[in-house]
Amino acid sequence: MNPDLDLGIHRIIRAPRPQVWAAWTDPDQLARWWLPAPTRCRVQRLDVRPGGAFVTQMSDDAQGFVPHLDACFLVVEPSERIVFTNAVDSGWRPAMPDPIAMTAEVVLRDHPEGTDYRVTVRHGDPVARARHAALGFADGWGTTTDQLAGLAESGMRR
């Protein structure tokens, strides 16, 4: 991780890796944690393969949904790693996403307590990294990671 360009999240999720992977790759599960509550998420396209589409919408009132993310997957290593970017949209066209262009890498590893979960979000320059941090990266991605953990860990109690 380059501290001048990257932001990250690290957490031990007390659930097996397949459950965390399913939360990332099943549209119904992703919709339950992908945006900080109470904002609602609608998954439009989730084609989890290299070059596949990753498109979501959001709503603050569960009525009117607006675009949230239009991205594509770059790398998919089942149960281990996902890399996606919003710098290329779901139709493989160069994009200038608002508010920030980024590439995110999600890495899952076994851990004695469950899953070692690491996310690195890469930016093109220090200004973009600083802007993402100022927009609330730690709170936003931290909250969604908590929601992901809650969903995956609740699967343990079923």
C-alpha positions in Angstrom: 0.0 0.0 0.0 1.3 3.4 -1.0 0.4 5.9 1.8 0.5 8.8 -0.6 -2.0 7.2 -3.0 -4.0 4.5 -1.2 -6.6 4.2 1.5 -7.4 0.9 3.2 -9.6 -1.1 5.5 -8.4 -4.2 7.5 -10.7 -6.3 9.6 -11.1 -9.8 10.9 -14.6 -11.0 10.1 -15.7 -13.9 12.3 -17.2 -15.9 9.5 -15.6 -18.4 7.0 -14.2 -17.0 3.8 -17.0 -18.6 1.6 -19.6 -16.6 3.5 -17.7 -13.3 3.0 -17.2 -14.2 -0.6 -21.0 -14.8 -1.0 -21.8 -11.5 0.5 -19.6 -9.9 -2.2 -20.9 -12.0 -5.1 -24.6 -12.6 -4.5 -26.6 -9.5 -5.6 -29.2 -9.9 -2.8 -26.5 -10.1 -0.1 -24.5 -7.2 -1.7 -27.6 -5.0 -1.7 -27.9 -5.5 2.1 -24.5 -4.1 3.0 -22.9 -2.2 0.1 -24.1 1.3 1.2 -24.1 2.8 4.7 -27.5 2.4 6.3 -30.1 3.9 6.1 -29.3 4.4 2.4 -30.7 1.6 0.3 -28.9 -0.2 -2.5 -30.3 -1.7 -5.7 -27.9 -4.0 -7.6 -28.5 -3.5 -11.3 -25.7 -5.7 -12.6 -23.2 -7.9 -10.8 -21.2 -10.0 -13.3 -18.4 -11.2 -11.1 -15.7 -12.1 -13.7 -12.9 -10.2 -15.3 -14.5 -7.5 -17.5 -17.9 -8.0 -15.9 -20.2 -5.2 -14.9 -20.6 -3.8 -11.4 -23.5 -1.4 -11.4 -25.5 -0.2 -8.3 -28.1 2.5 -7.5 -28.9 4.2 -4.2 -31.9 5.7 -2.5 -32.4 7.6 0.7 -36.1 7.0 0.7 -36.4 3.5 -0.8 -38.5 5.1 -3.6 -36.4 7.0 -6.0 -33.1 5.3 -6.9 -30.2 7.2 -8.5 -26.9 6.0 -10.0 -24.3 5.1 -7.4 -21.5 3.0 -9.1 -20.9 2.1 -12.7 -17.7 0.0 -12.7 -16.1 -3.2 -14.0 -14.3 -6.0 -12.5 -10.6 -6.4 -13.5 -9.6 -9.4 -11.5 -11.7 -12.2 -9.9 -10.0 -15.0 -8.0 -12.8 -17.0 -6.4 -13.0 -16.8 -2.6 -9.7 -14.9 -2.6 -9.6 -11.6 -4.5 -11.7 -9.0 -6.3 -10.4 -6.0 -8.1 -12.7 -3.4 -9.6 -12.5 0.1 -11.0 -14.9 2.9 -11.7 -12.3 4.5 -14.0 -13.8 2.2 -16.7 -17.6 1.8 -16.7 -19.6 -1.3 -17.1 -19.5 -0.9 -20.9 -15.7 -0.7 -20.9 -15.7 3.0 -21.7 -13.2 5.3 -20.0 -15.1 7.2 -17.2 -14.6 10.3 -15.1 -16.7 9.3 -12.1 -17.9 11.7 -9.6 -16.7 12.3 -7.0 -13.5 10.2 -7.4 -11.8 7.7 -9.8 -10.5 4.6 -7.9 -9.5 1.0 -8.2 -10.4 -1.2 -5.2 -8.8 -4.5 -4.3 -10.5 -6.8 -1.9 -8.4 -9.7 -0.5 -9.8 -12.5 1.6 -7.5 -14.9 3.6 -8.2 -17.6 6.1 -7.7 -16.5 9.7 -8.1 -18.6 12.9 -11.1 -16.5 13.9 -12.7 -16.4 10.4 -11.6 -14.2 7.5 -8.8 -11.7 7.2 -10.5 -9.0 5.2 -8.4 -6.3 3.5 -9.4 -3.6 1.1 -7.0 -1.2 -0.7 -8.5 1.7 -2.6 -6.0 3.1 -5.1 -6.1 6.6 -6.4 -4.3 8.3 -9.4 -2.6 11.0 -7.4 -2.3 12.4 -3.8 -5.0 15.0 -4.4 -7.6 12.3 -5.3 -6.6 10.3 -2.3 -6.9 13.3 0.0 -10.3 14.2 -1.5 -11.6 10.6 -1.0 -10.3 10.7 2.6 -12.0 14.1 3.2 -15.3 12.8 1.7 -15.4 10.2 4.5 -13.7 7.1 3.2 -12.9 5.8 6.7 -16.5 6.3 7.9 -18.2 5.1 4.7 -16.1 2.1 3.9 -15.8 1.3 7.7 -19.5 1.3 8.0 -20.1 -0.9 5.0 -17.4 -3.3 6.3 -19.2 -3.4 9.6 -22.4 -4.2 7.7 -20.7 -6.9 5.6 -19.3 -8.4 8.8 -22.7 -8.4 10.4 -24.3 -10.1 7.4 -21.6 -12.7 7.1 -21.3 -13.4 10.8 -25.1 -13.7 11.1 -24.8 -16.6 8.6 -22.9 -18.4 11.3 -25.8 -18.4 13.7 -28.4 -19.8 11.3 
